[in-house]
Amino acid sequence: MHKVFEGMLSEYLRVRAWLRGWLEDARGLQTLEWVALAIVILAFLGAIAAFLGNQGENTVGRAVVGAIQHFFQSLTQQR
């Protein structure tokens, strides 16, 4: 059992060192930013899909659509 934990620890340290080197590189940070942006877009699309699939009053999709409508209404209002 001790050898299993040693193997897991050495793998963890190897992956951690690889990730640290990857994140310190500028290309790694840029990739991470793009991945985060993709996750946000997927969550947004998922909320809209939930709205289209479920027309209930208390859905996340309705909240997202309401926020988008409010945003565009505030842009078109003259001050």
N, C-alpha and C positions, 0 to 999 in steps of 0.2 A: 504494500500500500504506500510505503514511503517513496518508492521509486516513481509511482504514478504521480504523486504530488510534486516531486522534483521535476518530472517531465512537463507537467502542466505549468509550473512556475517558470521554467526555462523558456517555454513557448510564449507565455505571457510577456516575459521580459523582452524576448525577441520581437514580438509584434508591437509592443510598446515603443521600443527603440525605432522600429521602422516607421510607426505613425508619427513619432516626434520629428524624425528627419523629414518626413513628407509634409508635415504641417509647418515646419520652419521654412520650407522652400516656398517662394512666392507663387509658383505654379500650383502648389498644394492648397494654399489659401484661396486662390482664385477658383479652383475646382470646388472647394468646400462652399464658397459663396454661391456658385452656380447650383450645387446640389440643394442648398438651403432654399434658394429661389424656386427650384423645381418642386420642393416639398410644399412650399406655400401655395404655388399655383395648383398643385394637385389637391390640396385641402380645399381651396376655393372652388375648384371644379366639382369636388365631392359634395360640398355644401349646396351648390346649385343643382346637382343631380338629385340630392335628397329633397330639395324643394320641388323639383319637377315630379318626383316619384310620390311625394306625400304632400298633399295640399292642406295639411292641418295648420292650425293657428300657431302652435308653439314649436315650430321646427327651426333648426339652425339655418336651413336654406332660406326661409322667410326672413330671418334676421339679416342674412347677408344681402338678399335682394333689397330689403328695406334700407339698409345702409348705402347700397349703391345708388338707389333712387334718391335718397336724401343728398348724397354727394353731388349728383348731377343737377338736382334742383338748386342746390346752393351755388353751383357754378353759373347757372343761367339767370339767377336773380340779379337784377340791377341794384346797385347801391347808390 
